[in-house]
């Protein structure tokens, strides 16, 4: 367990360091580009999401999950990635002018060409990264991600300052990917082969068909709003919605995904050792939700001062969008790691079905509120996400019950303590607004009050209901006092 705790600590350090860099990057960038410029790039990024997800075909996850791997499996994984990534890159490059005409935005052609240039590097980054992750060498992963984030951030800001606008964002992605390729292969295991093989792809394709398509549905359902809004609204509308949504996704990553890189290898090791994946999963839901739910509950009540402080007045229209999307994040984040759990026990098909239902529900809701329902309104699109989040929670609860024989009541029991803590924090944020109205107070002062009071209220709530996380925190503090003595 000591190894797992160390890996988890380094993973959390990695994700938080990267997200802090991303936050600084976003705050600076928000003052350098307009909503319309961000909207143009958001559409290019959303279009490429499909290809970016398909290009891996689950090869990395396959190498992590397999009980044993050898040169043949590694070369086959590389071969599959070369075939898929190369084909998709060519397809996007050819389609770029037609996509540009569809949105009546010439710049999209060049943006897509720049973004798809990273496809060349993908096979030779994904495989070594999977091998490093399989061995749980998260110190090396920290170096890889940290350096690539620094390169991406520095190059993007420099290019935008030099007047490259949204092209600077695209080139920043490429430079970040190139630096990741270099550093990952510096840590590549010496025994791991480089040359691809195009035989023995059947098992890989069977595995990747479900895992990759499931991830594709998740990513595409997050970006579908940009594609639809870009067609029925303006580029500024896309930028505003993307900023509100991006803020919520940022919080989701920094809070909910810190343990993500550890989860799949951890649960896979439990499965290989004959342990109970279901029991471990419920504990993950309980502990992770103690962070996720209260934070998003506070964002729902106090989005105004946070977004005003971080991004400035030109993004005020994103505030109510972020507030509503925080509700979506609450529902969506409860089963954040269900995909990893299902992969670890070989239930990729169930994960695929759940992702398909969630995707179909979300895209139907978004198309209805943007095309069928009139008049068009960005807040309505946000509510479509929130409703789809409720359905996603129901679907994933059923999936977990079917795959791991975890009753609905046992899942609710893991969620209930977190809901109590979230409600207490939410009501506290509303009470602060009554004493110190957010819209009438300087944003920095409101955020300072929230930052000073909410952690205390959160810890007090954990103590009040005797949450399992409180026991862990108490034990950590006790160990720290013993070491001092």
DRENDO-1510 file (C-alpha; in Angstrom, 1 decimal, always signed):
<recs>
REC; n; res; u; v; w
REC; 1; UNK; +0.0; +0.0; +0.0 .
REC; 2; UNK; +3.0; +2.3; +0.6 .
REC; 3; UNK; +3.8; +2.2; -3.1 .
REC; 4; UNK; +0.2; +3.1; -4.0 .
REC; 5; UNK; +0.3; +6.0; -1.6 .
REC; 6; UNK; +3.5; +7.3; -3.0 .
REC; 7; UNK; +2.2; +6.9; -6.6 .
REC; 8; UNK; -1.0; +8.7; -5.6 .
REC; 9; UNK; +0.9; +11.5; -3.9 .
REC; 10; UNK; +3.1; +12.0; -7.0 .
REC; 11; UNK; +0.1; +11.8; -9.3 .
REC; 12; UNK; -1.7; +14.5; -7.3 .
REC; 13; UNK; +1.4; +16.6; -7.3 .
REC; 14; UNK; +1.6; +16.2; -11.1 .
REC; 15; UNK; -2.0; +17.0; -11.8 .
REC; 16; UNK; -2.1; +20.0; -9.5 .
REC; 17; UNK; +1.2; +21.4; -10.8 .
REC; 18; UNK; -0.1; +21.1; -14.4 .
REC; 19; UNK; -3.4; +22.6; -13.5 .
REC; 20; UNK; -1.8; +25.5; -11.7 .
REC; 21; UNK; +0.2; +26.2; -14.8 .
REC; 22; UNK; -2.9; +25.9; -16.9 .
REC; 23; UNK; -4.8; +28.3; -14.6 .
REC; 24; UNK; -2.0; +30.9; -14.9 .
REC; 25; UNK; -2.0; +30.3; -18.6 .
REC; 26; UNK; -5.8; +30.7; -18.9 .
REC; 27; UNK; -5.8; +33.9; -16.7 .
REC; 28; UNK; -3.1; +35.5; -18.9 .
REC; 29; UNK; -4.7; +34.4; -22.1 .
REC; 30; UNK; -8.1; +35.7; -21.2 .
REC; 31; UNK; -6.7; +39.2; -21.2 .
REC; 32; UNK; -4.9; +38.8; -24.5 .
REC; 33; UNK; -7.6; +37.3; -26.8 .
REC; 34; UNK; -11.2; +38.2; -27.4 .
REC; 35; UNK; -14.2; +35.9; -27.0 .
REC; 36; UNK; -14.5; +35.7; -30.8 .
REC; 37; UNK; -10.8; +34.6; -31.2 .
REC; 38; UNK; -11.3; +31.9; -28.5 .
REC; 39; UNK; -14.4; +30.8; -30.3 .
REC; 40; UNK; -12.6; +30.2; -33.6 .
REC; 41; UNK; -9.9; +28.1; -31.8 .
REC; 42; UNK; -12.5; +26.3; -29.8 .
REC; 43; UNK; -14.3; +25.1; -33.0 .
REC; 44; UNK; -11.0; +23.8; -34.5 .
REC; 45; UNK; -10.2; +22.0; -31.2 .
REC; 46; UNK; -13.6; +20.5; -31.0 .
REC; 47; UNK; -13.5; +19.2; -34.6 .
REC; 48; UNK; -10.1; +17.6; -33.9 .
REC; 49; UNK; -11.4; +15.9; -30.7 .
REC; 50; UNK; -12.9; +13.1; -32.7 .
REC; 51; UNK; -9.6; +12.2; -34.4 .
REC; 52; UNK; -7.5; +12.8; -31.3 .
REC; 53; UNK; -9.5; +10.2; -29.3 .
REC; 54; UNK; -9.6; +7.7; -32.1 .
REC; 55; UNK; -5.9; +7.9; -32.9 .
REC; 56; UNK; -5.0; +6.0; -29.7 .
REC; 57; UNK; -7.5; +3.1; -30.1 .
REC; 58; UNK; -7.0; +2.2; -26.4 .
REC; 59; UNK; -3.4; +0.9; -27.1 .
REC; 60; UNK; -2.0; +2.6; -24.1 .
REC; 61; UNK; -4.7; +1.3; -21.7 .
REC; 62; UNK; -4.2; -2.2; -23.3 .
REC; 63; UNK; -0.5; -2.2; -22.4 .
REC; 64; UNK; -1.3; -1.0; -18.9 .
REC; 65; UNK; -4.0; -3.6; -18.2 .
REC; 66; UNK; -2.4; -6.7; -19.7 .
REC; 67; UNK; -1.1; -9.2; -17.2 .
REC; 68; UNK; +2.1; -9.7; -19.2 .
REC; 69; UNK; +3.5; -7.8; -22.1 .
REC; 70; UNK; +6.3; -8.6; -24.6 .
REC; 71; UNK; +8.0; -7.1; -27.6 .
REC; 72; UNK; +5.3; -8.5; -29.9 .
REC; 73; UNK; +2.4; -6.7; -28.0 .
REC; 74; UNK; +4.4; -3.5; -27.9 .
REC; 75; UNK; +5.2; -3.5; -31.6 .
REC; 76; UNK; +1.6; -4.4; -32.4 .
REC; 77; UNK; +0.4; -1.5; -30.3 .
REC; 78; UNK; +2.8; +0.9; -32.1 .
REC; 79; UNK; +1.7; -0.5; -35.5 .
REC; 80; UNK; -2.0; +0.1; -34.7 .
REC; 81; UNK; -1.3; +3.6; -33.6 .
REC; 82; UNK; +0.7; +4.4; -36.7 .
REC; 83; UNK; -2.1; +3.2; -38.9 .
REC; 84; UNK; -4.9; +4.9; -37.1 .
REC; 85; UNK; -3.1; +8.1; -36.3 .
REC; 86; UNK; -1.7; +8.5; -39.8 .
REC; 87; UNK; -5.1; +7.8; -41.5 .
REC; 88; UNK; -7.0; +10.3; -39.3 .
REC; 89; UNK; -4.3; +13.0; -39.7 .
REC; 90; UNK; -4.6; +12.7; -43.5 .
REC; 91; UNK; -8.4; +12.7; -43.3 .
REC; 92; UNK; -8.6; +15.8; -41.1 .
REC; 93; UNK; -6.1; +17.6; -43.3 .
REC; 94; UNK; -8.2; +16.9; -46.4 .
REC; 95; UNK; -11.4; +17.8; -44.7 .
REC; 96; UNK; -10.1; +21.1; -43.2 .
REC; 97; UNK; -11.2; +23.3; -46.2 .
REC; 98; UNK; -14.7; +21.9; -46.2 .
REC; 99; UNK; -15.1; +22.4; -42.4 .
REC; 100; UNK; -13.8; +26.0; -42.9 .
REC; 101; UNK; -16.5; +26.6; -45.5 .
REC; 102; UNK; -19.2; +25.1; -43.3 .
REC; 103; UNK; -18.5; +27.6; -40.5 .
REC; 104; UNK; -17.6; +30.4; -42.9 .
REC; 105; UNK; -14.3; +30.9; -41.1 .
REC; 106; UNK; -11.1; +30.6; -43.4 .
REC; 107; UNK; -8.7; +30.4; -40.4 .
REC; 108; UNK; -10.1; +27.0; -39.5 .
REC; 109; UNK; -8.3; +25.3; -42.4 .
REC; 110; UNK; -4.8; +26.4; -41.1 .
REC; 111; UNK; -5.7; +25.8; -37.5 .
REC; 112; UNK; -6.7; +22.2; -38.2 .
REC; 113; UNK; -3.5; +21.6; -40.3 .
REC; 114; UNK; -1.4; +22.8; -37.4 .
REC; 115; UNK; -3.2; +20.7; -34.8 .
REC; 116; UNK; -3.2; +17.5; -36.9 .
REC; 117; UNK; +0.6; +17.8; -37.2 .
REC; 118; UNK; +0.8; +16.3; -33.7 .
REC; 119; UNK; -0.6; +13.1; -35.1 .
REC; 120; UNK; +2.8; +12.2; -36.4 .
REC; 121; UNK; +4.2; +12.1; -32.9 .
REC; 122; UNK; +1.3; +10.3; -31.2 .
REC; 123; UNK; +2.3; +6.6; -31.7 .
REC; 124; UNK; +5.8; +7.2; -30.4 .
REC; 125; UNK; +4.6; +9.1; -27.3 .
REC; 126; UNK; +1.6; +7.0; -26.3 .
REC; 127; UNK; +3.5; +3.6; -26.1 .
REC; 128; UNK; +6.4; +4.7; -23.9 .
REC; 129; UNK; +4.0; +6.7; -21.7 .
REC; 130; UNK; +1.9; +3.6; -21.2 .
REC; 131; UNK; +5.0; +1.5; -20.3 .
REC; 132; UNK; +6.0; +4.1; -17.7 .
REC; 133; UNK; +2.5; +4.3; -16.3 .
REC; 134; UNK; +2.3; +0.5; -16.1 .
REC; 135; UNK; +5.4; +0.4; -13.9 .
REC; 136; UNK; +3.8; +3.3; -11.9 .
REC; 137; UNK; +6.9; +5.5; -12.4 .
REC; 138; UNK; +5.0; +8.6; -11.7 .
REC; 139; UNK; +8.0; +10.7; -10.9 .
REC; 140; UNK; +9.0; +10.4; -14.6 .
REC; 141; UNK; +5.5; +11.1; -15.7 .
REC; 142; UNK; +5.6; +14.3; -13.5 .
REC; 143; UNK; +8.7; +15.5; -15.4 .
REC; 144; UNK; +7.1; +14.7; -18.8 .
REC; 145; UNK; +3.9; +16.5; -18.1 .
REC; 146; UNK; +5.5; +19.4; -16.2 .
REC; 147; UNK; +8.0; +20.2; -19.0 .
REC; 148; UNK; +5.5; +19.8; -21.8 .
REC; 149; UNK; +3.0; +22.1; -20.0 .
REC; 150; UNK; +5.8; +24.8; -19.5 .
REC; 151; UNK; +6.7; +24.6; -23.2 .
REC; 152; UNK; +3.0; +24.8; -24.3 .
REC; 153; UNK; +2.3; +27.7; -22.0 .
REC; 154; UNK; +5.4; +29.7; -22.8 .
REC; 155; UNK; +5.3; +29.2; -26.5 .
REC; 156; UNK; +1.5; +30.0; -26.7 .
REC; 157; UNK; +1.7; +33.2; -24.7 .
REC; 158; UNK; +4.8; +34.3; -26.6 .
REC; 159; UNK; +3.2; +33.7; -30.0 .
REC; 160; UNK; -0.1; +35.5; -29.0 .
REC; 161; UNK; +1.9; +38.5; -27.7 .
REC; 162; UNK; +3.7; +38.5; -31.0 .
REC; 163; UNK; +0.3; +38.9; -32.8 .
REC; 164; UNK; -0.4; +35.3; -33.9 .
REC; 165; UNK; -3.8; +35.3; -32.2 .
REC; 166; UNK; -5.5; +31.8; -32.4 .
REC; 167; UNK; -2.7; +30.5; -34.5 .
REC; 168; UNK; -0.5; +30.9; -31.4 .
REC; 169; UNK; -2.8; +28.5; -29.5 .
REC; 170; UNK; -2.5; +25.9; -32.2 .
REC; 171; UNK; +1.3; +26.1; -32.5 .
REC; 172; UNK; +1.5; +26.0; -28.7 .
REC; 173; UNK; -0.2; +22.6; -28.8 .
REC; 174; UNK; +2.3; +21.4; -31.4 .
REC; 175; UNK; +5.3; +22.5; -29.4 .
REC; 176; UNK; +3.9; +21.0; -26.2 .
REC; 177; UNK; +3.3; +17.7; -28.0 .
REC; 178; UNK; +6.8; +17.8; -29.5 .
REC; 179; UNK; +8.5; +18.4; -26.1 .
REC; 180; UNK; +6.3; +15.5; -24.6 .
REC; 181; UNK; +7.6; +13.2; -27.3 .
REC; 182; UNK; +11.2; +14.1; -26.6 .
REC; 183; UNK; +11.0; +13.7; -22.8 .
REC; 184; UNK; +8.8; +10.6; -22.8 .
REC; 185; UNK; +11.3; +8.8; -25.1 .
REC; 186; UNK; +14.1; +9.9; -22.9 .
REC; 187; UNK; +12.5; +7.8; -20.1 .
REC; 188; UNK; +11.4; +5.0; -22.5 .
REC; 189; UNK; +12.5; +1.5; -21.2 .
REC; 190; UNK; +15.7; +0.5; -22.9 .
REC; 191; UNK; +14.3; -2.9; -23.8 .
REC; 192; UNK; +11.1; -1.6; -25.4 .
REC; 193; UNK; +11.2; -1.9; -29.3 .
REC; 194; UNK; +10.6; +1.1; -31.5 .
REC; 195; UNK; +9.6; -0.6; -34.8 .
REC; 196; UNK; +5.9; -1.1; -35.4 .
REC; 197; UNK; +4.3; -4.4; -36.4 .
REC; 198; UNK; +1.1; -4.7; -38.3 .
REC; 199; UNK; +0.2; -8.2; -37.3 .
REC; 200; UNK; -1.7; -9.4; -34.3 .
REC; 201; UNK; -3.9; -6.4; -34.2 .
REC; 202; UNK; -7.2; -8.2; -33.7 .
REC; 203; UNK; -7.1; -8.4; -29.9 .
REC; 204; UNK; -6.0; -4.7; -29.8 .
REC; 205; UNK; -8.8; -3.6; -32.0 .
REC; 206; UNK; -11.4; -5.6; -30.0 .
REC; 207; UNK; -10.2; -3.9; -26.8 .
REC; 208; UNK; -9.8; -0.5; -28.3 .
REC; 209; UNK; -13.1; -0.5; -30.1 .
REC; 210; UNK; -15.0; -0.2; -26.8 .
REC; 211; UNK; -12.5; +1.8; -24.7 .
REC; 212; UNK; -11.6; +4.4; -27.3 .
REC; 213; UNK; -15.2; +4.8; -28.5 .
REC; 214; UNK; -16.3; +5.3; -25.0 .
REC; 215; UNK; -13.7; +8.0; -24.3 .
REC; 216; UNK; -14.6; +9.5; -27.7 .
REC; 217; UNK; -18.3; +9.9; -26.6 .
REC; 218; UNK; -17.2; +11.5; -23.3 .
REC; 219; UNK; -14.8; +14.0; -25.0 .
REC; 220; UNK; -17.1; +14.7; -28.0 .
REC; 221; UNK; -20.1; +15.3; -25.7 .
REC; 222; UNK; -18.1; +17.9; -23.9 .
REC; 223; UNK; -17.2; +19.7; -27.1 .
REC; 224; UNK; -20.4; +19.2; -29.1 .
REC; 225; UNK; -21.8; +22.5; -27.7 .
REC; 226; UNK; -19.0; +24.5; -29.4 .
REC; 227; UNK; -19.7; +22.9; -32.8 .
REC; 228; UNK; -23.5; +23.5; -32.5 .
REC; 229; UNK; -23.2; +27.0; -31.1 .
REC; 230; UNK; -20.7; +27.9; -33.8 .
REC; 231; UNK; -23.2; +27.1; -36.4 .
REC; 232; UNK; -26.4; +28.7; -34.9 .
REC; 233; UNK; -24.6; +31.5; -33.0 .
REC; 234; UNK; -21.5; +33.6; -33.4 .
REC; 235; UNK; -17.8; +33.0; -32.7 .
REC; 236; UNK; -18.2; +35.2; -29.6 .
REC; 237; UNK; -21.0; +33.0; -28.3 .
REC; 238; UNK; -18.7; +30.0; -28.7 .
REC; 239; UNK; -16.0; +31.8; -26.8 .
REC; 240; UNK; -18.2; +32.8; -24.0 .
REC; 241; UNK; -19.7; +29.3; -23.5 .
REC; 242; UNK; -16.2; +27.8; -23.9 .
REC; 243; UNK; -14.9; +30.0; -21.1 .
REC; 244; UNK; -17.6; +29.1; -18.7 .
REC; 245; UNK; -17.4; +25.4; -19.5 .
REC; 246; UNK; -13.6; +25.5; -19.5 .
REC; 247; UNK; -13.6; +26.9; -16.0 .
REC; 248; UNK; -15.8; +24.1; -14.7 .
REC; 249; UNK; -13.7; +21.5; -16.5 .
REC; 250; UNK; -10.5; +23.0; -15.0 .
REC; 251; UNK; -11.9; +22.5; -11.5 .
REC; 252; UNK; -13.1; +19.0; -12.5 .
REC; 253; UNK; -9.5; +18.1; -13.6 .
REC; 254; UNK; -7.7; +19.7; -10.7 .
REC; 255; UNK; -10.0; +18.2; -8.1 .
REC; 256; UNK; -11.5; +15.1; -9.6 .
REC; 257; UNK; -8.8; +13.8; -11.9 .
REC; 258; UNK; -5.7; +14.2; -9.7 .
REC; 259; UNK; -5.8; +10.5; -8.9 .
REC; 260; UNK; -6.8; +9.5; -12.4 .
REC; 261; UNK; -3.4; +8.2; -13.7 .
REC; 262; UNK; -3.1; +5.9; -10.6 .
REC; 263; UNK; -6.7; +4.6; -10.7 .
REC; 264; UNK; -6.5; +2.2; -13.7 .
REC; 265; UNK; -3.1; +0.5; -12.8 .
REC; 266; UNK; -4.2; +0.4; -9.1 .
REC; 267; UNK; -7.6; -1.3; -9.8 .
REC; 268; UNK; -5.9; -3.5; -12.4 .
REC; 269; UNK; -3.4; -4.7; -9.8 .
REC; 270; UNK; -6.2; -5.5; -7.4 .
REC; 271; UNK; -7.9; -7.5; -10.1 .
REC; 272; UNK; -4.7; -9.4; -10.9 .
REC; 273; UNK; -4.2; -10.2; -7.2 .
REC; 274; UNK; -7.7; -11.5; -6.8 .
REC; 275; UNK; -9.0; -8.6; -4.6 .
REC; 276; UNK; -12.4; -6.8; -4.7 .
REC; 277; UNK; -12.4; -4.1; -7.3 .
REC; 278; UNK; -16.0; -3.2; -6.3 .
REC; 279; UNK; -15.0; -2.5; -2.7 .
REC; 280; UNK; -12.1; -0.4; -3.8 .
REC; 281; UNK; -14.2; +1.5; -6.2 .
REC; 282; UNK; -16.8; +2.4; -3.6 .
REC; 283; UNK; -14.1; +3.8; -1.3 .
REC; 284; UNK; -12.7; +5.9; -4.3 .
REC; 285; UNK; -16.3; +7.3; -4.9 .
REC; 286; UNK; -16.6; +8.2; -1.2 .
REC; 287; UNK; -13.2; +9.9; -0.8 .
REC; 288; UNK; -13.1; +11.6; -4.2 .
REC; 289; UNK; -16.7; +12.9; -3.9 .
REC; 290; UNK; -15.7; +14.6; -0.6 .
REC; 291; UNK; -13.7; +17.0; -2.7 .
REC; 292; UNK; -15.7; +17.2; -5.9 .
REC; 293; UNK; -19.3; +17.8; -4.7 .
REC; 294; UNK; -18.6; +20.6; -2.2 .
REC; 295; UNK; -16.4; +22.6; -4.6 .
REC; 296; UNK; -18.9; +22.5; -7.4 .
REC; 297; UNK; -21.7; +23.3; -5.0 .
REC; 298; UNK; -19.8; +26.5; -4.0 .
REC; 299; UNK; -19.1; +27.3; -7.6 .
REC; 300; UNK; -22.9; +27.2; -8.3 .
REC; 301; UNK; -23.5; +29.8; -5.6 .
REC; 302; UNK; -20.4; +31.9; -6.0 .
REC; 303; UNK; -19.3; +31.8; -9.7 .
REC; 304; UNK; -19.5; +35.6; -10.1 .
REC; 305; UNK; -16.5; +36.8; -8.0 .
REC; 306; UNK; -14.3; +33.9; -9.1 .
REC; 307; UNK; -14.7; +34.4; -12.8 .
REC; 308; UNK; -14.6; +38.2; -12.5 .
REC; 309; UNK; -11.3; +38.0; -10.6 .
REC; 310; UNK; -9.7; +35.4; -12.9 .
REC; 311; UNK; -10.8; +36.5; -16.3 .
REC; 312; UNK; -11.9; +40.1; -16.1 .
REC; 313; UNK; -15.1; +41.9; -17.1 .
REC; 314; UNK; -15.1; +40.9; -20.8 .
REC; 315; UNK; -16.1; +37.4; -19.7 .
REC; 316; UNK; -19.0; +38.3; -17.4 .
REC; 317; UNK; -21.5; +36.6; -19.7 .
REC; 318; UNK; -19.8; +33.3; -18.8 .
REC; 319; UNK; -20.7; +33.6; -15.1 .
REC; 320; UNK; -24.3; +32.2; -15.2 .
REC; 321; UNK; -23.1; +29.5; -17.6 .
REC; 322; UNK; -20.5; +28.3; -15.2 .
REC; 323; UNK; -23.0; +28.4; -12.3 .
REC; 324; UNK; -25.4; +26.1; -14.1 .
REC; 325; UNK; -22.6; +23.8; -15.5 .
REC; 326; UNK; -21.4; +23.3; -11.9 .
REC; 327; UNK; -24.6; +21.3; -11.4 .
REC; 328; UNK; -23.7; +19.2; -14.3 .
REC; 329; UNK; -20.2; +18.7; -12.8 .
REC; 330; UNK; -21.8; +17.5; -9.5 .
REC; 331; UNK; -23.7; +14.7; -11.3 .
REC; 332; UNK; -21.0; +13.8; -13.7 .
REC; 333; UNK; -18.1; +13.7; -11.2 .
REC; 334; UNK; -19.7; +11.1; -8.9 .
REC; 335; UNK; -18.7; +8.2; -11.2 .
REC; 336; UNK; -15.5; +9.8; -12.5 .
REC; 337; UNK; -13.6; +6.6; -12.3 .
REC; 338; UNK; -16.2; +4.1; -13.4 .
REC; 339; UNK; -14.5; +3.8; -16.7 .
REC; 340; UNK; -11.2; +2.8; -15.1 .
REC; 341; UNK; -13.0; +0.3; -12.9 .
REC; 342; UNK; -14.8; -1.3; -15.8 .
REC; 343; UNK; -11.6; -1.6; -17.9 .
REC; 344; UNK; -9.8; -3.2; -15.0 .
REC; 345; UNK; -12.4; -6.0; -14.8 .
REC; 346; UNK; -12.7; -6.5; -18.6 .
REC; 347; UNK; -16.2; -4.9; -18.9 .
REC; 348; UNK; -15.3; -2.4; -21.7 .
REC; 349; UNK; -18.6; -3.2; -23.5 .
REC; 350; UNK; -20.7; -2.0; -20.6 .
REC; 351; UNK; -18.6; +1.2; -20.5 .
REC; 352; UNK; -19.2; +1.7; -24.2 .
REC; 353; UNK; -23.0; +1.3; -23.7 .
REC; 354; UNK; -23.1; +3.8; -20.9 .
REC; 355; UNK; -21.0; +6.3; -22.8 .
REC; 356; UNK; -23.2; +5.9; -25.9 .
REC; 357; UNK; -26.4; +6.5; -23.9 .
REC; 358; UNK; -24.9; +9.6; -22.2 .
REC; 359; UNK; -23.6; +11.0; -25.5 .
REC; 360; UNK; -26.9; +10.4; -27.3 .
REC; 361; UNK; -28.8; +12.1; -24.4 .
REC; 362; UNK; -26.5; +15.1; -24.3 .
REC; 363; UNK; -26.4; +15.7; -28.0 .
REC; 364; UNK; -30.2; +15.4; -28.3 .
REC; 365; UNK; -30.7; +17.9; -25.5 .
REC; 366; UNK; -28.2; +20.4; -27.0 .
REC; 367; UNK; -29.6; +20.2; -30.5 .
REC; 368; UNK; -33.1; +20.6; -29.1 .
REC; 369; UNK; -32.3; +23.8; -27.1 .
REC; 370; UNK; -30.2; +25.3; -29.9 .
REC; 371; UNK; -32.1; +24.4; -33.1 .
REC; 372; UNK; -35.7; +23.3; -32.1 .
REC; 373; UNK; -36.3; +25.4; -29.0 .
REC; 374; UNK; -36.3; +29.2; -29.7 .
REC; 375; UNK; -35.0; +31.7; -29.0 .
REC; 376; UNK; -31.4; +30.5; -28.8 .
REC; 377; UNK; -29.8; +31.2; -25.4 .
REC; 378; UNK; -26.5; +30.1; -24.0 .
REC; 379; UNK; -28.0; +29.6; -20.5 .
REC; 380; UNK; -30.5; +27.1; -22.0 .
REC; 381; UNK; -27.6; +25.1; -23.5 .
REC; 382; UNK; -26.0; +25.0; -20.0 .
REC; 383; UNK; -29.2; +23.6; -18.5 .
REC; 384; UNK; -29.3; +20.9; -21.3 .
REC; 385; UNK; -25.9; +19.8; -19.9 .
REC; 386; UNK; -27.2; +19.7; -16.4 .
REC; 387; UNK; -30.2; +17.6; -17.4 .
REC; 388; UNK; -28.0; +15.2; -19.3 .
REC; 389; UNK; -25.8; +15.0; -16.2 .
REC; 390; UNK; -28.7; +13.6; -14.2 .
REC; 391; UNK; -29.3; +10.9; -16.8 .
REC; 392; UNK; -25.5; +10.1; -16.9 .
REC; 393; UNK; -25.5; +9.5; -13.2 .
REC; 394; UNK; -28.5; +7.1; -13.5 .
REC; 395; UNK; -26.9; +5.2; -16.4 .
REC; 396; UNK; -23.5; +4.9; -14.7 .
REC; 397; UNK; -25.1; +3.8; -11.4 .
REC; 398; UNK; -26.9; +1.0; -13.3 .
REC; 399; UNK; -23.7; +0.1; -15.2 .
REC; 400; UNK; -21.7; -0.2; -12.0 .
REC; 401; UNK; -24.4; -2.3; -10.4 .
REC; 402; UNK; -24.4; -4.7; -13.4 .
REC; 403; UNK; -20.7; -5.0; -13.8 .
REC; 404; UNK; -19.5; -5.2; -10.2 .
REC; 405; UNK; -22.7; -6.4; -8.4 .
REC; 406; UNK; -22.7; -3.2; -6.3 .
REC; 407; UNK; -26.3; -2.5; -5.2 .
REC; 408; UNK; -27.8; +0.9; -5.8 .
REC; 409; UNK; -28.2; +1.3; -2.0 .
REC; 410; UNK; -24.4; +0.6; -1.5 .
REC; 411; UNK; -23.6; +3.3; -4.1 .
REC; 412; UNK; -26.0; +5.8; -2.5 .
REC; 413; UNK; -24.4; +5.1; +0.9 .
REC; 414; UNK; -21.1; +6.1; -0.6 .
REC; 415; UNK; -22.5; +9.3; -2.1 .
REC; 416; UNK; -24.8; +10.4; +0.8 .
REC; 417; UNK; -22.1; +11.8; +3.1 .
REC; 418; UNK; -20.6; +13.9; +0.3 .
REC; 419; UNK; -24.1; +15.3; -0.5 .
REC; 420; UNK; -24.5; +16.4; +3.1 .
REC; 421; UNK; -21.1; +18.2; +3.1 .
REC; 422; UNK; -21.9; +19.8; -0.3 .
REC; 423; UNK; -25.2; +21.1; +0.9 .
REC; 424; UNK; -23.6; +22.7; +4.0 .
REC; 425; UNK; -20.9; +24.3; +1.9 .
REC; 426; UNK; -23.5; +25.5; -0.7 .
REC; 427; UNK; -25.7; +27.1; +2.0 .
REC; 428; UNK; -22.7; +28.7; +3.5 .
REC; 429; UNK; -21.7; +30.3; +0.2 .
REC; 430; UNK; -25.2; +31.7; -0.2 .
REC; 431; UNK; -25.1; +33.1; +3.4 .
REC; 432; UNK; -21.8; +34.9; +2.6 .
REC; 433; UNK; -23.5; +36.4; -0.5 .
REC; 434; UNK; -26.3; +37.7; +1.8 .
REC; 435; UNK; -23.8; +39.3; +4.1 .
REC; 436; UNK; -21.4; +40.5; +1.4 .
REC; 437; UNK; -23.2; +40.6; -2.0 .
REC; 438; UNK; -20.9; +39.3; -4.6 .
REC; 439; UNK; -22.0; +41.7; -7.4 .
REC; 440; UNK; -21.6; +44.7; -5.1 .
REC; 441; UNK; -18.2; +43.8; -3.6 .
REC; 442; UNK; -14.8; +43.8; -5.1 .
REC; 443; UNK; -14.1; +40.4; -6.6 .
REC; 444; UNK; -10.8; +39.9; -4.8 .
REC; 445; UNK; -12.4; +40.6; -1.4 .
REC; 446; UNK; -15.3; +38.1; -2.1 .
REC; 447; UNK; -12.8; +35.4; -3.2 .
REC; 448; UNK; -10.6; +36.1; -0.1 .
REC; 449; UNK; -13.6; +35.6; +2.2 .
REC; 450; UNK; -14.6; +32.4; +0.4 .
REC; 451; UNK; -11.0; +31.1; +0.5 .
REC; 452; UNK; -10.7; +31.9; +4.2 .
REC; 453; UNK; -14.0; +30.4; +5.3 .
REC; 454; UNK; -15.0; +27.6; +3.0 .
REC; 455; UNK; -12.0; +25.2; +3.9 .
REC; 456; UNK; -12.9; +25.6; +7.6 .
REC; 457; UNK; -16.6; +24.9; +6.9 .
REC; 458; UNK; -15.7; +21.9; +4.7 .
REC; 459; UNK; -13.4; +20.4; +7.4 .
REC; 460; UNK; -16.1; +21.1; +10.1 .
REC; 461; UNK; -18.7; +19.3; +7.9 .
REC; 462; UNK; -16.4; +16.3; +7.6 .
REC; 463; UNK; -15.9; +16.3; +11.4 .
REC; 464; UNK; -19.7; +16.8; +12.0 .
REC; 465; UNK; -20.7; +13.7; +10.1 .
REC; 466; UNK; -17.6; +11.7; +10.9 .
REC; 467; UNK; -16.7; +11.3; +7.3 .
REC; 468; UNK; -14.1; +8.6; +6.4 .
REC; 469; UNK; -11.9; +11.4; +4.9 .
REC; 470; UNK; -11.9; +13.1; +8.3 .
REC; 471; UNK; -10.4; +10.0; +9.8 .
REC; 472; UNK; -7.7; +9.9; +7.2 .
REC; 473; UNK; -6.9; +13.7; +7.7 .
REC; 474; UNK; -6.9; +13.1; +11.5 .
REC; 475; UNK; -4.4; +10.2; +11.1 .
REC; 476; UNK; -2.2; +12.2; +8.9 .
REC; 477; UNK; -2.1; +15.1; +11.4 .
REC; 478; UNK; -1.4; +12.7; +14.2 .
REC; 479; UNK; +1.5; +11.2; +12.2 .
REC; 480; UNK; +2.9; +14.7; +11.6 .
REC; 481; UNK; +2.8; +15.5; +15.3 .
REC; 482; UNK; +4.6; +12.3; +16.1 .
REC; 483; UNK; +7.4; +13.0; +13.6 .
REC; 484; UNK; +7.8; +16.5; +15.2 .
REC; 485; UNK; +8.1; +15.0; +18.6 .
</recs>
